[in-house]
Amino acid sequence: MSRYPCRPRPFPALLALLTAMALCAATAMAGVITVKDNTYSLDGGRPVTGAWEVAEKIAVGKDVAIVVMEDKANPTTIQILLQLLESLHVPTLLTKRADFKPLVDRGVLKPTRTPTYP
């Protein structure tokens, strides 16, 4: 016989916790990087040619990056940005401009603005 007969079992409590976590979706902060020709634009800001400028801001201030390709985006420019975000361990979603607006309208994507740091 157990010394503590009324001791709660850990399995049902753990199962309840995991079920609650699975049913409650959490939103992550996400910055939008628009790639047009050979430039990058973060959250609709001024276009820059250096991938590091936008990747650094995303890595410091955000959890997730949403990369939106314009029609005339250079594939090499996109590849450089994706490799840089991967090396900074930033989760990244890549989409086309035509698909971005319907995803936002349906509530699948909820982009937020990048906080400004001094």
N, C-alpha and C positions, 0 to 999 in steps of 0.2 A: 504494500500500500504506500502511496506517495505521501511524503511529509506535508505537502501543500495540495490538498485535494481540490481546492477551488481556484487553482491557478489558471488564468486564461490561456488558451492555446494561441500560439503566434500565427498559425496558418490562416484562420478566418479573418483576423485583423489585417494581415498582409494582403489577403485577397480583396478585402473591402477597400483598402487604400489604393491598390492597383486599378480596381474597377473605377473608382472615383477619378483617378488621374486620367484614365483612358477616355472617360466621358466628358471631361471638362477640357475643351480646347483652349490653349493659351496662344495669345498673339505675340509675335516677335516684332521688334522694331526693324524696319526695313527701309533702306535708302534706295532710290531709283537712280541708276546710272544710264544715261542715254548715250549711245554710240552713233555718231553721224559722221560719215566720211572718215577722217583721221582724228576726230576730236571726241572728248568725253565731257559730259555735262552731268553734274550731280544735283539732283532734285530741281531741275529746271534752271540752274544757275548758269554762269558764264562758261562757255566752252573752253577747255584746256587741251593741250596736246600731250601732256604727260600723264600716263596711267597712274603713276605713284601719287599724284596730288589727290585724286579721287579715292584711290584704294586706301590711302592712309586715313582719310577722314572717315571712311566706312569702318575700317578696322578699329579705330579709337572710339567712335561714337555709336556704332550699330552692332546688331547681331547678324543681320542678313543683308545681302546685296541682291537687288533685282536689276539685271542688265537687260535693257531694252535696245534691240537693234533697229535702226532706221533702214529704209529701203536701200540706200547707197552706202551702207557701212562696210568698211574695209575688213575682210576676214582676218588679216594679220593684226589689225588693231584690236579686234575682239579677242583673239587668241592671247595676245600680250596681257590684256586686262584679266582674262580668266586665269591665266597662269599665276599672275601676281596675287589675285585674291585667294587662289588655292594655297600659295605659299604662306599667306598670312592667316590661313585657317578660317576664312570667312565663308560661311555657307552661301551659295550663289544660285539664283534662278535666272535662266536665260530664256528670253522670249522675244517675239517680233512685235513691232509697233501695232500691227493689225490685231494681234491677240491680246495685247496688254489692256486696252480699254474695256473689252467685254469681261475680262477677268476681274478688273476693279469694280465694274458695275454689278457683277454677280456676288461680290463680297469674298471672292476667293483670295484676292490680294488686297492688303490694306497698307499701302505705303505710308511712311511717316517722314517728316523732314529731319535731316541730319542736324544735331545740335551744333552750335558754333562754339569753338574753344578759342581762347586768346592765343 
